[in-house]
Amino acid sequence: MSAKLRRIRLTENPDGWWTAYDEEAEAVSQGPSREEALENLDEAVKLVEDEDYGREPTEEELRDWGIDLDEYGDGGDLPEVLK
């Protein structure tokens, strides 16, 4: 079994935090240490590579998040991210 090669850019920021960027997945994350930045990047890459990434949320998910669909009617007043 061969591992997939990935190019990761790791940058120490002036504030001491670290930024990690996966070029192939175009995912970015950060953390107070290199290790945490890379751990967070692993999570971000998993989200980006998930086939459900970027899909519209279901009505059940919106209700689970506390969004009352009846309050918004046709969605005209929904935040841009939920339209």
N, C-alpha and C positions, 0 to 999 in steps of 0.2 A: 504494500500500500504506500503510495507516494503522497507526500504533503503538497498542497498547493502553495506556490511561492507568492508572497505578497510584498509589495513595497510600502513600508510604513515610514512616515516622516514624523519625528519626535522633536519638539522644540521647547526649550525652556524660555518662558516669558519673563519680562522684566519684574513682574510681581512675584516671581518664584513658582508660579503654577506651571504645569506642563500641558502642551497641546499635542495630541496624536492624530495623524491623518492617514487614512488608508486610501491610496490613490485609485485602486481598482474599484472599490465600492463607493468612492467619493463620500466617505463617512468621516466625521471629525468628532473628537471628544476631548475632554480635559480632566485634570485632576491635580491635587496638591503635590503629588509625587509622580515619578515616571511610571511606577508600577500601577498606581491608580488610574492614570491617564490611559495606559494600555488595557487595563481591565475594563474601563468604561468604553474604550474603542471596540473591544470584543463584543460588548452588548449592542453598540450602535451598528456594527457590521451585521450582526444577526438580524436586527430589525430591518435594515436596508435590504438584505438578501431574502427576507421572508416574502413569500409570494403574496401575502395579504397587505404588504407595505403600500401605503398610499391609497388604499381602497376607502370608499365611503363607509362610515360607521353604520352599523345596523340600528334599527329602532331600539332593539333590546339593549345594545351597548350604550346608546345615548341615555336610556332610562337608568341603566346601572350607574352611569356617571352623574346622575342627579339632574339631567336635563329634561324638563317637562315639555314634551312635544306639543301638547295641547296649547301651551302658552304661546308657542311660536307659529301656530297655524301652518301656513304654506312655506315657512322658512324665510320669509322676507326680512325678519329682524334677527336672524341667526348671525353669530359672529362669522366673519369671512372664512375662517378655517373650517367651519362646519357646513358651509354652503356647497 
